[in-house]
């Protein structure tokens, strides 16, 4: 059997002369429920790590920014107490906690993807019970209901936006993104679709009055593979074209970007985790299709407001075994495969994809590696963060990459990656450098032989006579603090030395030392192995004039 006939091996070909457009960091967006974690012990350092992933700014989306409360964080809960009313029911604004959150973004050189929500207790048409006690009670509460007074709602948003310009400067705030609510097609919104459109119109008009050049969007609805969600998204887009604006009385509503969500569906099969990448990609494809069906919105930027293997970030693997993928290398391999699918589907539908938001951050005061969907645990970086470090090392323009081991997005849409692995690649190039990201992903997290990868980068410039190769890898043994933690005996109170070892193990790991390779007839070849659920980044660098390695 030759290399191309073996499903666990692959030839990856990259054409360094076939450029597909800018390799923008659409992946550099993150989201979480608990807005107060932003400025806490592990939250601020993690924000710094996120901001350092790429020269382009990271965008951060957090729920609960307008919730009433004292700022105490809890699972699936946060608050700022930005709005209360006095005894005469007159508005009282307090930006103290919101400022702490947004100051942390500013200090880390990150930018807010501002989620306008949820409803302050004093404005809710059904204020009590207001706060939930996850996971002991339903997450529904007064925060999810429409306002009793849309004028007060609009004034709250206006005052917030105006305060933001005063504190951070108009030029800075014009680079932010503003959106209204989260998943208003399900229980996060205890109103009708029309009531959401009314909420949207008043909020967006208020933002635009305070910041005329602000970029606003929505609706951040759930995955449009379901009929309910797809209908909601269509109704929203139609309202923004031809509906009567509740705030202005004019036709339509501003919409600078369109946001919807996409999720997978993992399960436990025969004692192991089986991911569900197919429904994740199906929601992306359906959303792109819906947007493309509107001539008015066909070129509008699209943001996948949440793009994740499933929807329960605050549900631990200890209690929900299907979430065990979160600590190890299957999570980054899955995320790489989804990103490849996003690019393929965007090309098919000619979609203007501008952001893919990962709903993962960190949880304070929780056990080490408890299986929350996070980027880090108690200050220890998890393998998923190293995928984003790899992506941050890629720059320039996308290069055409083909793999004999790729399933292709059509097959992944139909059946996921169950029959055989998806061994595929993304590539980017800039002056003096070419980077190739290769993954070996399978829905089933079971042992399997390593794949043999034969990489060919062809049509390199004539200046690239010799190149310096650097290889980084994520797998069970590389860039994986979880493996080291288990080998330590899974300590919940690691010593100072153990903690330092875990922090080091959580960083992106190089495989071997950099090595020189000759380029023959404009082509570079490299052979290496890649474990199942592994991701590799290969970087070839040179100096355009001398053939020496490129130096930043």
N, C-alpha and C positions, 0 to 999 in steps of 0.2 A: 504494500500500500504506500503510495507516495504522499508527500506532505499535504497536498491539496485535497486528498481523499479522506484524510483523517480529521474527524470533526474537532478533535482536541488539539490540533495543531493549525497554524495559520501562516500564510504569507501576507504581510502587510506592505502595500506599495503606497508611497507618498510621492506626489509630483510637485517638486519645489517650484515649478514654473506655472502651475495651474492654480491661480489665486481666486478665491471665492468671495472675497470681500473682507472687511475688518473682522478680526477675532475679538469682538467686544466682550468685556467681562459681564455677560448677562447673568452669570451664576452668582455674582457678588452681592446678594441680597438675603437678609435673614429676618426671621419673625419669631415672636413668642407671645404667650398670653400675659405673663407676669411682668408688667412694665417696671415695677419697683426693683426687680433684680438688676436692672440696668446699672445702677450706681452702687451695688453692694460689693462685698468682699471679693468675690470671684467674677462678678459681672464686669466691672471696669477693666480689669486686666484682659478679659476675654474680648471686650470691645477693641482694645488696643491690638490684639492679635488679628482680629477680623480686619481692622483698618489696614494692617500691614500686609494683607494677602496680595494686594494689587495696587499699582500706582493710581488707578481709578478709584473714586470714592465708593465705599460700601454703603448700601441703603438698608436701614433698619426699620422694621415694622413691628409695632407692639400694640396689643389689645389693651383695653381698660383705661385708656388715658384720661377719660373724663368721669370715671366712676367715682362715686362718693365713698369716703372712707378715710382712714388715718394714714394710709401709705404702707400698712403692714402687708407684706406679700404672703401669698399662699398659692397652692397649686390651682391653676386656672383662675387666678384672681389677682387684681391689682387695683390701685386707686390713687387719685390725686387730690380729691376734694376741691377741684378747681371752681365748682359752682355750688353755692348754697343760697338760701334766701333768709332775709331778716324777718322779724315779727310781722312786718307789713307786706311780706312777700316780694320785697325788692331784691334784685340780684346782688349777690356778694361774690366777687371773683378773687381767687387766691391762686397765684401761679407758682407758689413755692416748690411744690413737688414736681410739677411739670418742668420747671426750670432745672431741677436737679437731673431729671432724665435727659433733657435736651442739651444741657451743659455737658453731660457725659458723652453724648454723641459728638458735640463740637470739639471737646478736648481730645477725643480719639481720632478726629478728622473723618468721622462718618457722617452720613446725612440721614435725616428722618424720611421715611415713607410714612407720612402722618396719617394715622387712622383716626378719623373723627368719630369718636364713640368711647364708651357707650353712654346711656342716658343717666344724668345725675338724678339722685333720688328726689330732689325738690322739683324736678321737671317731669318726672314720669307720671303717666296717667294711672299707673298701678304701682305705686312706690313700695308696697309691702306685700310679701317679704321681699327685701331688696337683695341681700347677699346670699349666695349659696355656700354650702360646705362640702366641696368636692373631696373625695368621691362618695361621701355619705348621703348626699341629697342630690336631687336634680340641679343642674347648673342654672335652671331658669330662675329669674328674679326680676325685680322692678327695673333693673338696668337694661332689660331687653325690650322695653315697651316704648311706644311713640311718645313725643312730648305733649304735655297738656297745653302748651302755648308755643306755636311755631315762631312767633315773634321773639320770645325769650331765647328759644333755641338758636335762632339766627344771630341774635345779638351776642350770645355766648361764643359762637364760632367766630364772629367778627372781632370781638375783643381779644380772643386767643390769637388770631392771625395778626392783628395789629400789634399786640404785645410782642409777638415773635419778631416782627420787623424792627421794633424798637430795641429789642435785646440783642439780636444777632445781625441786624442790618438787612436792608431790602435786597441788596445784591445776593447775599447768602441765601435768604429765604426763598428767592426766586428759583434756586436750584433744587429745592425740596419738591417732593411729590405729596399731594393731598388727596385722600380718598375718604369715602363716607361709609362707615360701618363695616361689618364683617359678616359674610354669609347670610344676607338678608332673605334668602329663599328658604331657610330652615329655622330652627328654634332660636337662633341668635336674634331674630327679629319677630316680636310678637305683635305684628301688624300685617296688613295686607300689602301686596305689591304696590298698589297705588299710594298707600301711606308711606312706603319706602321712597317712592319717586318724589313725594312731597318733602320728606326729610332731606333727600339728596338736593333738590332744587334750592331749598332755603340755605343749606349748608354751603353749597358751591357758590351761590350768589354772595353769601357773606364773605367767603374767602376772596373772591374776585373783587369785592368792594374794598377790602383791606389791602390786597396784593393783586393788582390788575393783571400782572404777568404770571401769576401762579399757575402751575400745572395741576389740574384736577382730574379725577377719574373714579371709576367704579365698574361694576357693583361689588366686586370680590365675592361673587356667588360660588356655590359649590360646583363640583365637577359636572360639566354639561353632557356627560354620557347618559345621565338620567333625563327622562322626559321632563320632569318637573324643573330641573335646573336649566335645561336648554330653553324651555319655554320662558322662564324668568329672564334669562339673558337676552333673548329676542325682544321681550316686552320692554326691557330697560333700554335697549338700543333704539327701538322704535320711539319710545318716549323722548329720548334725547334728540331725535330727528324732528318729530312732528307733534309731540304732545304739547299740551298747554302747560307752560311753566308755572308751577304753583307760587313761586316767589315773585316773578316779574310780570306774569300774564302774557308773555311773548310765546312764540313757538319754539319748542325745543329747549335743550339745556347744554351747557358747555361739557365737553368730554374730550380731554386731551390724551387720555390713555384708557384702555379697556383692561379690566382685571377679572380673572376668574381662577378657580382652583382646580387642581388635579391630584388625585390620590390613588395609591395602589391598594392591595388587599392581601396582606400576608396571612398565612394560616399554619397550623401544625399538621403535618401529614406523616404518618408512620414514625412519629417521634422526632421529626426534624422540621425546621422552618422551611416553608415553601412561600416565596414571595409571590406577589401578584402584579407584575409589571404591566400586563396587558390592559387592565382597566385604567391604569394611570395614563398610558399612552392614548387610550381610546378617548379619555376626557380632553386631552390636549388636541387631538385630531378634530374632535367634534367642535370644540371651542373655536379653533382656527377656521373651520368650515362655516360656522355661524357668522363670524366676523366678516369673512370674505363674501358672504351672501349679501351684504349691505354695501352698495357702491360708495355710500357716504363714509363708511368706516374702514374700507378695505386697506388703506395705508396707515391707519391709526396705530400707534404703538400699542403692543400687547404686553401685559405683565402677568405671568402666572403667580398670583398673589400668595399662593401656597402650593408647593410642588413636592410631595413627600410620599414615602412608601405606604403610609396610612394616616389616620387622623387624630390619634390619641397620644400626643407627645408626653402628657403627664401620667400616662398609664405605664407602670413599670413592667419589665419582662418577668420580674419575680411573680407578679400576679397575672400577667398576660403573656404566656410563653411564646406566642407568635411574634412578640417584639424583641426576641433575643438577638435578632440581626443587628441591633443598634450599637452594641459594644465592639463588634469585630469588623472584619474587612468586607463582609457582604454588603454593608451599608454604602461604603464608597463605591464599590463595584456597581451596585444597582444605580446609584446616582449618576455615575459616569455613563452607563448605558442609557438612562433616561435623557441625559443631556444630548447624547448622540441622536436619540429619537426626536428631540425638540428641533434640532437643526434640520433633520430630514423632513419632518412634517412641515416646518416653516417654509422650506423650499417648495414642497408640493403645493401648499396653499398660498404661497407668496405672502406669507404673514410677516409683519414687522415686529418680530419678537424683541423686546428690549429688557426683559427681566424675568428671572426664574428664582422665586423666593423659597429658600429652605426654612421650614418651620423647625428651628432648633437653636437653642442658646445654652442656658445652664440653669440648674436648680440649686438654690442654696440649702444647706443643712439637710442633705439627703445622703443615703449610703453611697459609698464608692461603687461605681459600675452597677447601679441598681437597674439599669435598662430603661432609663428615661431616654426620649429622643433628644439628645443634647450633643453639642460640639465638644464639651469638656465636662468632667466630673470632679468637683472639689479642686479645680485648678489644674487637673491632669487632662491634657488634650487626648481626644479619642481619634481613632483612625479616620473618621469622616473629615475632620478638620484638615488632615494631610492631603485629601483629594483637592480641597480648595487651595492649599498651598501649591500643589502641582499646577492647577489651572492658572494660578497667579503668576507662575513662571513662564507661561505661554503668552506671546504677544505678537503684534503685527497683523498679518492677514491669514485667514484660514487657507490652508492648502488642501487640495483634493487627496483624500486617503481612501484606499480600498483594501478590504481584507477578505481573504478566501474563507475565513472562519466566521464572517458576519452573518447573522440570521436575516438581517434586513428588517426595516420597520414594519413592512406589511405582515411578515410572519410573526413578529413580536406582538402586533396588534391582535392577531387571531389567537395565538396560543402561548404568548410569552416565551420564556427561554426554558422550557421543560424537557423537550426532546433532546436537545444538545445545547452546549454553551453558546453564548454570543461573544465572540472574540472579535473586537472591532477597535476602531481608532479614530481620534481627532488629531489634526495637525495644524500647526501655525508656523509662520516664518516672518522674520524681519531681517534687516540688514545684518549680516554676519551670524545668523543663527536660524536653526530649524528645530522645532520641538514636536515630538509625537507622543500622544497619550494613548496607551493601549490598555484594554481591560479584558478580563476573562470572567464573564458573569454567567451565572446559572441561577434560575429561580430556586432550585433545591440546594440547601446548604448541607451537602453530604461530601465525604472525602472523594477525591478524584485525582488522577494523575496530573502532573503539571503539563501545561501546553508548551510546545516548542514553537517559538515565534521566529520567523525569518523576515526581518525588516529590510526593505529596500527604499532608500530615499534617492530619487533620480532627478535629473535635470537641475542639479546644483550649479551655482554660478562658477565660472572658470576660476575665480579667485579661491574657491574652496578646494585646494589641492590636498591639504591635510586638515582634518577636523579633530577637535577635542570632544570626546564623548563623555557625558555625565549621565548616569542612570540612577533614578530614584524609584522606590517600590513600596507599595502597601500590600501586605499579606499577613499571614499568621506570624511571621518572624520579623517583619520589617515595619517600621512606623506604627507600632502597635503596642501601646501601653497596657492594653487589656491582657495580652498574653503574658507580659512580665508580671502584672499584678497577680494573675492566677498562679504563676510559678512561685511567687512569694508566699502563697498560701491564702490569697485573697484577704489581706489585712484590712480591717475597717479603721484601724488606728496605726497607720504606717509610721515607722520611725522617721527621723529627719533624713537619714541616709536612704531609706526606702523611698521616701517621697521624692528626693532628688533623682533617684534612678527612674522613677515613674515619669517625672517631668521630662527627663531626657529621652525616655522611650516613646513619649508622645510626640516627638518632633519628626519631621520628614527625614527619612533615612536614605542615604546614598548606598548603592550596591557597588562595592569595590571602590577603587580609586579612579579618577579621571584617566582616560587612555587615549592616545593618538591613533587615528585610523586614516589610511590612505583613501582618497576618492579616485575611483577608476572610471574613466570615460563618463564623468559627471555623476556617478552613482556611488552611494555609500551603502554597504550591506552590514548587517549586524544580526547575530543569532543569540537568543537568550531564552530562558524558560520563564514561564509565568504561572504561578499556582492558580487553581480555581479560586474565584472571588478575589483575585489580585488585580492591581492596577500598577502600571509602570509608566514613567515619564522618561523619555530619552531625549537629551538635548545635544545637538551637534553645533559647535560654535567655531568660528574662524574670523580672521581679519580680512576684509574685502581686498586689501592691497597686498598683504604679504603672506597670507596663508597661516599666519599665527593666530592663536586663540583670541577671540573677542574679549575685551575687558570693559566692564561698566565703570 
